[in-house]
């Protein structure tokens, strides 16, 4: 069996091993593959793995040897699922690798909004503290989370994990999701409508998949319904937010702060309004990328192919 990894660098920049995948066949790993080289690099491979490289209908038409497509992530929108299904090719993803990694990162973003540890450290190390008369100072308001309300939009595995952490910090949680497990409700957690979250939450965190009906859900109209001074966190998908509307709300103080691990276009254009917005933390889509989480992706991706070879596929998104 010939196996090709089109863009292995994101998953494995050198701290993991491809050995387990290589045991399944003749392996070629490329760090990145531009669109014009996809067909050439696949050649007569039987199995193809991709992270963000687009595998289009045209690709399937020109690569008749391919029998399996593995996605080195949970999201699989880079693969033309309909075209794969028409040819009987299973597309297998990695569904649950990053629950605690993303929940932990969302917590880090929340705490950074509340304390700006990095900003204060940089200021102190720059010599500013040594020049002060007073023994302590702060550059922005410091926020205590105990007693505050967290609104979580999208209450799947990651949302639930983040809720547990927030409850440990003394927060109450309002959860919004179409699928509700009432057994999760408690004195400090209940399901709520999106409108209730906008009206009551001190912090709003997005953990929902991107669909046509929620694209741009955080716009000027939604922001107008939120509590003044709310904090916003997004570790889900950048397209959930109308970025200019959020930037305007940050610059006027209507929203006190935002922490975003995702933007609508990645990498972003240099003139993305959120890159220069007030009280806005932007990180380069790294919530998922702990070594432990990436090792789980690798292990599941190998297992997906091994199961396919053995005649029992798993994690198939196009059954």
N, C-alpha and C positions, 0 to 999 in steps of 0.2 A: 504494500500500500504506500502510495506517495501522499505526503502531507505537506501543506504549505500554510505558514502563518504570515499573513499579509502585513501586519503592523504590530509586532511583538514588543516594541520599546515601551509603550505605556504600561502594559502589564508587568513586564520584566526588564527594568533598566540595568540589570546585572546582578541583582541580589536574590534571584530565584534560579531554578534550574529547569531546562527543557528536557531533561533526561527521561522522565516518565513518558512524555509524548513521543520521544524518539524511539522508545522501545516498541511502539505500535507500528512503526514503518519508517520509510525513508523521509527524513524531515528537512525542510528548508524554511528558515526563519528570516524574515526581512524586518528591519526596524520600522520602516514606513514604505508605503507603496503609493505612488501617485496614480491617478485614475488611468492615465494612458498606458501604464505598465501592468495593470491588474491581470489581463488575459495572458500576457506574455509570461508573467511570473508563475501563474497557475499551471500553464502548460497542460500536461496530461495527469495532473494530480487527481487523486480520488477524494481527498478531504481538504477542506479549506477552512481556516480560522480567521476571523476578522474582529477587530475592536471597533474602529471608527471608519475604516475604509468601506466605501459604498460597494455593495455587490448588487448590481442592477440586472434588469431583465436582459439587456444586451450581453452582459457577462454570461448569463446562463446559456444564451443562444450560441455563444462562441466557445464555451467550455463544456463540451458534452461528456467529458470523463468524470466530472464532479458528481459524487454520490451523497456527500454529506457536507453541511455547512455548520460550523460551530461559531457562536458569538461569545467573545471573551468579556461579557458584560451581561447585565440583565436586560437593558433596552436593546431591541432588535430592529429598530426602524431603518438601519443602514442596509438591511437585506430586503430585496423585493420578495416578500413572502408569497404573493400570488404566483409569481413566476416559478419559484422553487416548488410550490405545491403542484403546479401543472406538470412538472417533470418528476414528481414523486420523490423529491429530495427533502429529507428532514432538516429542519433548522433548529438547532438546540442552543439554548442560552444557559446562563448561570443565575438562578433566580434569587437566592437568599444569602449571598456571601457577605454583604456589607451592613447588616442590621446594626450591630453595635458600633461599628466604625463610624457610620453616619450619625447615629444618635449621640455618640461621644463628641463628634465634631460640632454638631448643632449646639451642644452644651458649651463647648469652647467658644463658639461665636456669641452665645448669649452672655457668658461671663465677660467676654471681651467688651461687649457693648456696655455692660454694667460697670466695669472697672478700668477699661483701657490700659491693661497691664503693659502691653507693648509700648504704647505711647509714653507712659510715665517712665518706663525703663530707659527708653531712648533719650528722653529729656534729662533724666538724672545722669546718665552716662555722658551726655554732651557737655556736662559741667554746670548745668543750670542749678542743680541742687546745691552745689558748693558755693554758689554766689548768693544764695538766699539767706535772709536774716532768720526766718522761721524754720523750725526743725521739720515741719511737714508742709506740703502744699498739694493741691490737685488741680488738674487742667480742665476738668469737666465734672459735672455732677456724678457722684457715685451712687449706684442704685442697689438697694437691698431687695432680694427676690422673695423672702419670706412674706407670706400673706398676699402676694401678687397673683394674678390670674393669667394663665397661659392658654391661648387658643391654638389648637392643633388642627390644621386643615389636611385631612388625609390620615386616617387612623389605622393603617396597616401595621406591619411588624416594626418599622422604624418609628412611626408615630407613637406606638405603644411603648417602645423602649425609651424614647425621649420623655414620655409622660412619667414613667417610673422615676427617672432621674429628677425631673422637675418636682415631683411630689416629695422626693427625699430632701429637696432644697426648701420645702415648705410652701410650694405653690399649689394652688388649685388648678384643675385642668378642665377645659371645655373642649370636647372632641367633636369634629364634624366629619361624617363619613356616610356614604349611601348604605353601607353594610354595617349594621350595629350589633355588637355582642353585649347585651345588657348585663351579662355576668361581670363585665369589666368595671361597671359603675360602682362608685363608693362615695364616702363622704367628701372626698377631695377630687372626684372625677365623675363627670356626667357628659352624656351626649348633648349637643346643642346645634342649633341652626347656624348657618354662616352669618346671618344677621345678628344673632345673639353674640357670636364671637366678636364681630366688628364693634358692637356696642359695649361689651364688657371686658374684653381682654386687654391686659397691660402689655402683653407680648403675643405676637402672632407668628407661628412657624408653619411653613408650607412643606408638606410631605406627601403630596398627591401626585399621581401620574399626570402627564399632559394629554388632554383630550381637546377636541374641537370646541366643546362647550365650556371649557375653563381657560382657554387661551386668553391672556390679557385680563384675567379676573381681578387682578389688583390694578385698578385704574383710578382716575380722579374721582369717579362716583363712589367706588368702594372706599377709598381713603377718606372721603367726606363723612362716611358712616362710622369710621373708627374713632376710638377715644383719642382726644388730643394727647400727643406725647407718647403714643404707642411705639413699641420697638418691633421691627419686622425681621424675620430670619427666613432665608430660602436656601435649602440644600437639595431642592428637587429639580425643577426645570426653569430656566430663565424666562421662557416664553409665557410663564404664568403672570408676569408683571409687565405692565406698560412702563418702560423704563423712564421716559421723559416725565410722566406723571409722578413717579416715585421721586425722581430727582427734584422736581419742583416742590414736592411736599417736604423733602429733607431740607432743602435750601430755605424754606420759609419757617421751618420748625414744627410744621403740622405733624410730621412723624419725627420723633426724637432721635432715632437711629435705625440703621438697617445693616444687616450683615448677610452677605450674599456669596455663596460658593459657586453660583451659576449665573450666567448672563444669556441673553437671547441669542447672541452669536459668539462662538468661541473658536479661536481667540477673538476678543472684541476689537472693534474699530477704535482707533486712538481717540475719537471724539465721542465715544459712548458717554452719555450724560452722567452716568452713575460713577464713572471713574474720577470725576471732579466734584461730586456732590458732597455737601456737608454731612459730617457724622455718618459716613458710609464706609463700611469695611468690605473689601472685595478680595476673595481668595480664588486661585485658579483651578476650580473644580477638583478639589483634592479630598473631599470628605470621605470618599470611598477607598482611598489609596494607602491605607496602612499595609505594612508588609504582611500582617496576618490575613487581612482580607484578600490581598492579591494572591497569597498562597492558596486560599480557599477557591478562588477563581481557577487557578491553574489545576488544582486537584479535581475539581468538578468538570472542567473542560476535558481533561484526560479521560475521566470516567465516562463522560458523554460519548466520546468516540469509541472507547472500549466496549461500552454497552451496544453501540451500533454494530460494531464488528461481530459481537456475539449474538446479534439478531434480536436484541431487546432494547429498543431506544428509550431514552428518558429525557425529560426537560424539553420536549418537542413543542414548539410554539405554533406549528402549522399542521396539526393533526387533521 
